[in-house]
Amino acid sequence: MVRERLDNKGVALFALTIFLSAYLLFQVQPLISKIILPWFGGSPTVWTAAMLFFQTVLFGGYVYAHVITRHCPPPVQGKVHLALLAVAALLAWLVLPGESFKPTGDEDPIGRILLLLGVSDGIPYFCLATTGPLIQYWYLRVGSGGSVFRLYALSNVGSFLALLSFPYVFEPLFELQQLGHFWTLGFWMFAAMCAAVTWRVTRRDWPDVDKEGPGTGSANMVPAADGADLAAVPTLARRLGWVMLPALASLAFIATTDHVSHNIAPEPRLWIATLSLYLLTFIICFDHPRWYRRGWVALGALVAVLLLSGRNEIPGWFGLEVDYGVTEVRWFHLAAMFLICLMSHGELYRQRPTNPRYLTEFYLWMSFGGACGGLFVALVATNYFSDYHEWTLCLVAAVALACFIIASAWGRTLAWRYAAALGCLLLVGLVLYWEDPLNWRSDSSSRYTDIRLHQSRNFYGTVSVKERRYHDDPLESYRVFYSGGVTHGVQYIDPGLRRLPVTYYSEGSGVGETLTYAQARQPSLRVALIGLGAGTLATYARDTDDYDFFEINPQAVQVASRWFDNLSACRARAKRIIVGDARLKLERLPEDVRYDLIVLDAFTGGSVPIHLLTREAFQTYRQRLKPGGFIAVHITNGYLNLYPVVRRQAEALGMGFRNKYQHSDLDRHIRHNHYVILTEDREYLRRYPSVNRQYFDQNGNLKGEQNPDIPGVPLWTDHFSSLNPIELRD
């Protein structure tokens, strides 16, 4: 039978349709995620939950494409898909979730995210998700001459450009609502183009390439000339590869994003960076087999994993001490993730089917594997792991796969296989030792013993409690509250010392000084504390004061109440613990609720809730402040210099401000701390000047003073913020 082939215009229509669908598919992801990020406390797990939704719907789209092409004749395919396009086009106007979707704070956050994404974005996104496998299959049906997998690479190019253009082109120029309107217009354009393709392909019965086999217009399905002779009918082992390989890549991508976000900040630009690299590996591997050199890529992935996990140990082998900044840590993670994904997707491409009959099935299992990675992190690891063990599991799986590939690529003898197995065991053990997922290694010494009392994890991260007991001086023993790896409070164990405010909250700190000043002027204060930690600031409360503690993480409240007694011993006349995002809760308080002091203590950790530092957030704080009140912002951070961000907000509000830096006093368990105090109280501004960080020589002479400001940092808003200008590079 003579096959009618597409002309150049037809090929262009197919290519543009699949390109535009991929562009819209991946531009909506950061758009929606950034809108809902402030609603859920700025938690990095927002991105994990969003990716779970997107990957699951993508899998659903691939199921649709597989079923409709396998069980429906072309005319029926056309009618069904045109109906789907029409419904999706009608719902595309509602793609951005409205204010009614904001959580109250009592719901399961992951369930809430999945629900609001499903209602606002489900059908249009599902329609876009069907496009890739469906149009590639139709491309084969109408007698194309090119490689169908190059169309898949083209779709990933569209996805890649969408991710890059969002933060660097569209986001700086337009409001998020405007971007939503542009996206809707783009979807309508896509729907018209896809309808034209559907009409052209399904209006008549084309030859059934499923039955024609590899010899008719499907030469593009034949694997590269790498010596592999794949059977026309995929084996069970090959189908398992279609699932496991993309699952590993997806796990590497999501676990890396989650891991790095919790240690730095949940910034959409970081999410875009990891997702872009993830998509880039698809482009490289599926464009042409010459780009993937399996032995060298596997070796690179192996070396990257070892350098990443052992970055703190390996320099010591050579007598070196290396202090990594945030940029170096980020690049370590991104490089390892990229090579793991490149290795996984390269092996996936090698196992692609030879027969077009199995094309949609191939994409079906591939998308299922990708969804499994998201499901494992969002639903299994988040709820059942006490720490980020999925990251360690990813590294271990990558080591095993790399050893297998190296053995099969560079040596086919039995000796090579035994050597690879032995090397795999040794390297896996080394990675597990370095990562120490179960806290095998202890910091105890002859002077003290460290005891881990508690560790748990949920949507908002990990919390743990450790106790250090000194053998010779029990009075020095203390208990520490950790959020992730960052200290969020210390309390002495001895009853006579428990009420001492230590760490970042001593009387000489910015917040301690402000509280002491306010208490001397007013017999009663109403105080809002955003970020509970161990509840150390509760020790300042008098029996005439009212204290409201805002904490987004229910587990943090449980830990602070069970393992520390600052809350139970609090002398405040009235005290409330308000669970939920502080910004949302403040917005919903009665109009007459005003505070003398609002303390923002949510930025000492690696993961900074950016939405609490924007113009809109500070406007809310100002509205809740009594005349002459104070906003104390705790900005101690090992990765970021937040002073210029807060200073710009003070200037935008027209409020006076003071920079307050306190040096460490380790004998008193006082850690260096950094605050910015915002107020219109002229007496306070006159009496208390700014205190900058000072540097002294070995003789105690003053060497210099640090100016914490950074010129050119823009005003942060809900629509635009960037960590790049404020990263600590040293």
Number of C-alpha atoms within 10 A of each C-alpha: 5 6 13 12 16 16 10 9 9 16 16 12 17 22 19 19 25 27 25 23 27 25 25 22 25 24 22 23 20 19 21 20 20 23 16 24 23 21 24 27 25 23 25 29 28 26 28 25 25 22 22 26 23 26 23 20 23 25 25 20 24 28 21 21 25 23 15 19 19 15 10 12 15 21 15 15 22 22 14 13 22 19 12 16 22 16 14 22 22 13 17 23 18 16 22 24 16 12 9 7 16 16 19 14 19 9 11 10 18 19 10 16 25 17 15 19 23 18 15 20 23 20 22 27 26 23 24 26 25 22 23 24 27 23 23 23 22 22 24 24 25 22 19 21 15 16 20 25 20 18 24 23 22 21 26 28 21 23 24 24 16 25 27 17 13 19 19 11 11 15 17 13 13 14 13 20 13 13 19 20 16 12 22 23 15 16 25 18 16 22 24 16 19 25 19 15 19 23 18 14 20 19 14 12 12 16 16 15 21 19 11 14 16 18 11 18 21 24 17 19 21 18 18 15 9 9 7 10 12 17 11 15 12 17 11 9 8 18 17 14 20 28 22 21 23 25 27 26 27 30 29 33 31 29 27 22 27 25 20 23 23 24 20 24 23 27 22 20 20 18 23 22 15 22 21 22 20 26 22 20 24 23 24 19 25 27 21 15 16 12 12 21 13 21 18 16 20 26 18 18 26 23 15 23 26 20 18 21 22 16 16 14 14 17 13 11 8 8 8 10 12 12 9 13 14 19 15 13 15 18 12 16 22 24 17 26 30 24 26 34 28 27 30 29 26 24 20 22 21 18 19 24 24 22 24 28 23 20 22 25 21 24 21 24 22 25 25 23 26 26 26 23 25 28 22 19 26 26 15 12 21 24 14 12 16 19 20 20 19 23 23 20 19 23 29 21 16 27 26 19 22 27 25 18 20 21 21 16 14 12 13 11 10 10 11 16 17 12 13 21 16 13 15 20 15 11 19 21 13 16 22 17 16 19 18 14 18 11 10 9 10 10 10 13 10 8 11 18 15 16 15 14 12 15 18 20 21 19 22 22 23 22 24 23 23 18 21 21 20 18 14 11 10 14 15 18 19 19 22 22 26 22 24 21 14 18 18 23 24 28 27 23 18 13 9 9 13 19 19 19 25 21 22 30 24 22 16 17 24 26 30 18 15 20 21 13 13 18 15 10 9 10 11 18 20 22 23 25 22 22 22 25 24 27 25 27 27 24 19 20 23 17 12 13 19 19 24 20 22 23 22 21 21 14 20 26 22 11 19 21 15 11 17 25 18 20 23 12 13 21 19 22 13 14 19 13 14 18 18 22 23 24 21 19 15 21 14 10 11 9 10 7 12 21 23 20 27 24 21 24 21 22 21 21 24 22 26 27 21 24 24 24 22 21 22 16 22 21 13 15 22 20 15 23 21 14 14 14 21 29 25 25 25 25 25 23 19 15 23 22 20 26 22 20 22 24 22 17 24 21 13 13 14 12 17 17 23 21 21 24 21 20 15 14 12 10 8 13 19 20 19 17 24 26 26 26 24 28 23 15 15 11 9 18 16 8 7 15 12 13 16 17 17 14 12 11 9 6 6 8 9 11 9 11 12 10 11 13 14 13 8 8 17 14 19 20 18 19 18 17 22 17 19 11 14 17 17 16 11 10
